[in-house]
Amino acid sequence: MGRILASAKAIALARRNRAPLAALERPPVDEAEGYQVQRALHDLLLPHVGPLIGYKIGCTSQVMQEYIGIPHPCGGGVFQKGVHDSGAKLAASNYVRLGVECEIAVRLQRDLAAGEAPFTAEWVGEAVEAYHPAIEIVDDRYVQWETMGAPTLIADDFFAAGCVLGPSVPRSSVPDLKAVKGRAILNGEEVSHGTGADVLGHPHNALAWLANHLAAEGKGLHAGQLVLTGSLVKTLWLKAGDKVRMELDGLGTVEAEFN
């Protein structure tokens, strides 16, 4: 068994068992190999989590880059069974250490093929059909994430564990995304806030990063896919019984309860 597949199998086993992942026996040597493991992991997970329907982008804001200690964006997969509508009531026990983030999600109306690269924020913005206020669900699936290193975190989808989406807003109706203020409300109290400008200057910059990242691997984004562009706030770690609401000016609200 090759090292890529061995690492992917170790991560998949830990995820299915909801067991904290210790350091891999043969961790990916760099971020490029981390993404190779991630692709192998997706193949192993598909029977359990449904098809890949989009991507999440992590470390797109200064607050998150400083928190995680990685100075650039990282990508992970979003799967059909992990996507929920606003008002969802989810079991906290489904996660190792449950967290949430406040995000602007985009839904694409057309493909962004690898051959069209390099992509700019303006180019990818024209490919967006609609936006959603979103709660990204993240899961600290590690014995100690601070010691895992970026290649292993990337291999395991960079904390991705799904999302909760509010109603969509057509592109023609959205305000200036840079100025959108997002508020994270936990059990009725605002605990943090940020703006769209905190996401690499504009969420479309994050989307362009993802499109270029995939194009470098010969892959594209596709019409109908969902992309979580990155958190406006630092991760909120939750406990059973917590209720979360994210308010994004001009985009609406999204909420979830974790029991």
C-alpha positions in Angstrom: 0.0 0.0 0.0 1.4 3.4 -0.9 1.9 6.1 1.7 -0.9 8.3 0.2 -3.5 5.6 0.5 -2.2 4.5 3.9 -2.6 8.0 5.3 -6.0 8.3 3.7 -7.2 5.1 5.2 -6.0 6.1 8.7 -7.8 9.4 8.5 -11.0 7.8 7.1 -11.0 5.2 9.9 -10.7 7.9 12.6 -13.5 9.9 11.0 -15.9 7.0 10.8 -15.2 6.1 14.4 -15.2 9.7 15.6 -11.9 9.0 17.2 -9.3 11.8 17.7 -6.5 11.4 15.2 -3.0 11.1 16.5 0.0 12.0 14.3 0.0 9.8 11.2 2.7 7.1 10.9 3.8 8.5 7.6 2.3 12.0 7.3 2.3 13.9 4.0 5.7 15.6 3.5 4.3 18.9 2.2 1.0 20.5 1.3 1.0 19.2 -2.2 1.1 15.7 -0.9 -1.5 16.6 1.7 -3.9 17.4 -1.2 -3.1 14.0 -2.8 -4.1 12.3 0.5 -7.2 14.5 0.6 -8.3 13.3 -2.8 -7.7 9.7 -1.8 -9.7 10.3 1.4 -12.6 11.6 -0.6 -12.8 8.4 -2.6 -12.9 6.4 0.7 -15.6 8.7 2.3 -18.0 9.0 -0.6 -20.1 5.9 0.3 -20.6 7.4 3.8 -21.0 11.1 3.2 -22.5 11.3 -0.3 -21.1 13.0 -3.3 -18.7 16.0 -3.2 -20.9 19.0 -3.9 -18.4 21.8 -3.3 -15.5 23.1 -1.2 -14.6 25.0 1.9 -11.7 27.5 2.1 -9.9 27.9 5.4 -7.5 30.5 6.6 -8.8 33.4 4.5 -8.9 36.0 7.2 -6.1 37.4 9.4 -7.8 36.3 12.5 -8.0 32.7 11.3 -4.5 32.7 9.9 -3.1 33.9 13.2 -5.3 31.4 15.1 -4.3 28.4 13.1 -0.8 29.6 12.4 -0.9 29.1 8.6 -0.5 32.3 6.5 -2.4 31.3 3.4 -5.7 29.7 2.4 -6.3 26.0 2.5 -9.1 24.0 0.9 -11.3 21.0 1.8 -14.3 19.2 0.5 -18.0 19.7 1.2 -20.3 16.6 0.9 -24.0 16.2 0.3 -24.9 14.6 3.7 -23.1 17.4 5.6 -25.2 20.2 4.2 -28.3 21.3 6.3 -30.9 24.0 6.0 -31.2 26.8 8.6 -33.0 25.7 11.7 -31.3 22.3 11.7 -31.0 20.5 15.0 -27.9 18.4 15.0 -26.3 16.0 17.5 -23.2 17.3 19.1 -22.1 13.7 19.6 -21.5 13.4 15.8 -18.4 15.5 16.2 -15.1 15.0 18.1 -14.9 18.7 19.1 -17.5 20.8 17.5 -17.0 24.3 16.3 -18.7 26.8 14.0 -17.7 29.7 11.8 -19.6 32.6 10.2 -19.3 32.5 6.4 -20.5 33.8 3.1 -21.2 30.9 0.8 -21.5 31.1 -3.0 -23.4 28.9 -5.5 -22.0 28.8 -9.0 -24.1 29.2 -12.1 -21.5 28.1 -14.5 -18.3 26.0 -14.7 -14.9 27.5 -14.0 -12.7 25.1 -16.1 -9.1 24.6 -15.5 -8.2 25.9 -19.0 -9.6 29.3 -18.1 -7.0 30.0 -15.5 -5.6 32.2 -14.2 -8.7 33.5 -12.5 -9.4 36.9 -11.0 -11.9 38.0 -8.4 -13.9 39.8 -11.2 -14.0 36.7 -13.4 -15.2 34.3 -10.7 -17.7 36.8 -9.4 -19.5 36.7 -12.7 -19.8 32.9 -12.4 -21.7 33.2 -9.1 -25.5 32.6 -9.2 -26.4 33.3 -5.6 -25.0 33.7 -2.1 -26.1 32.1 1.3 -25.5 33.2 4.9 -23.7 30.1 6.2 -22.6 28.4 9.4 -19.6 26.3 8.6 -19.4 23.3 10.9 -15.8 22.4 11.8 -14.5 19.5 13.8 -11.3 19.4 15.8 -10.7 15.7 15.1 -7.2 15.6 16.5 -5.4 14.6 19.7 -3.7 18.0 19.4 -4.3 19.9 16.2 -1.5 22.4 16.9 1.1 19.7 16.4 -0.4 18.1 13.3 1.1 20.5 10.7 -0.6 22.0 7.7 -0.1 19.0 5.3 -2.0 16.6 7.6 -4.7 19.2 8.3 -5.2 19.6 4.6 -5.2 15.9 4.1 -8.2 15.7 6.5 -10.2 18.5 4.8 -8.9 21.2 7.0 -11.4 20.7 9.8 -14.4 20.6 7.4 -17.5 18.9 8.8 -20.4 20.4 6.8 -22.5 23.5 6.9 -25.9 25.0 7.6 -27.2 27.3 4.9 -29.7 30.2 5.1 -32.0 31.0 2.1 -30.2 32.0 -1.1 -29.9 35.6 -2.3 -29.5 36.2 -6.1 -26.3 37.9 -7.1 -28.3 40.8 -8.5 -29.7 41.5 -5.0 -26.6 41.3 -2.8 -24.9 44.4 -1.3 -21.2 45.2 -1.5 -19.7 42.0 -0.1 -16.7 43.8 1.3 -19.0 45.8 3.5 -21.2 43.0 4.7 -21.0 42.7 8.5 -21.4 39.3 10.0 -22.3 38.7 13.6 -21.9 35.4 15.5 -24.6 35.0 18.2 -24.2 32.2 20.7 -27.2 31.4 22.9 -28.7 34.8 22.3 -25.5 36.9 22.9 -23.3 38.4 20.2 -19.8 37.0 20.7 -17.9 38.2 17.7 -18.2 39.9 14.4 -16.4 40.6 11.1 -16.9 41.9 7.6 -16.6 40.5 4.1 -13.4 42.5 3.7 -11.8 40.3 6.3 -11.9 37.4 3.8 -8.8 38.1 1.7 -10.1 41.6 1.1 -13.2 40.3 -0.7 -14.8 36.8 -0.7 -14.4 36.7 -4.5 -10.6 36.7 -3.9 -11.0 33.5 -1.9 -13.1 32.0 -4.7 -10.4 33.0 -7.2 -7.8 31.4 -5.0 -9.8 28.1 -5.0 -10.3 28.1 -8.7 -6.6 28.7 -9.4 -5.6 26.1 -6.8 -7.9 23.5 -8.5 -6.8 24.5 -12.0 -3.1 23.8 -11.0 -4.2 20.2 -10.4 -6.1 20.1 -13.7 -9.5 20.4 -12.0 -12.3 22.9 -12.2 -15.3 24.1 -10.4 -18.8 23.3 -11.7 -22.2 24.9 -12.1 -24.3 24.2 -9.0 -21.3 23.7 -6.7 -21.2 25.4 -3.3 -18.1 27.2 -1.9 -17.7 28.3 1.7 -15.4 31.3 1.3 -13.9 31.5 4.8 -14.8 32.7 8.2 -15.4 36.3 9.1 -14.8 35.4 12.8 -12.6 33.2 14.9 -13.9 29.7 15.4 -16.5 29.3 18.2 -16.1 26.0 20.0 -19.5 24.6 21.2 -21.0 22.3 23.7 -24.2 20.2 23.6 -27.2 22.4 24.0 -25.7 25.5 22.3 -27.8 27.5 19.8 -26.0 29.5 17.1 -27.2 32.3 14.8 -25.2 34.1 12.2 -26.5 37.4 10.9 -25.0 38.8 7.7 -26.2 42.2 6.6 -28.0 42.1 3.3 -27.7 38.3 3.1 -30.0 37.3 5.9 -29.6 34.9 8.9 -28.9 31.3 9.5 -29.2 29.3 12.7 -28.7 25.9 14.1 -29.0 24.0 17.4 -26.6 21.3 18.6 -28.0 18.9 21.2 
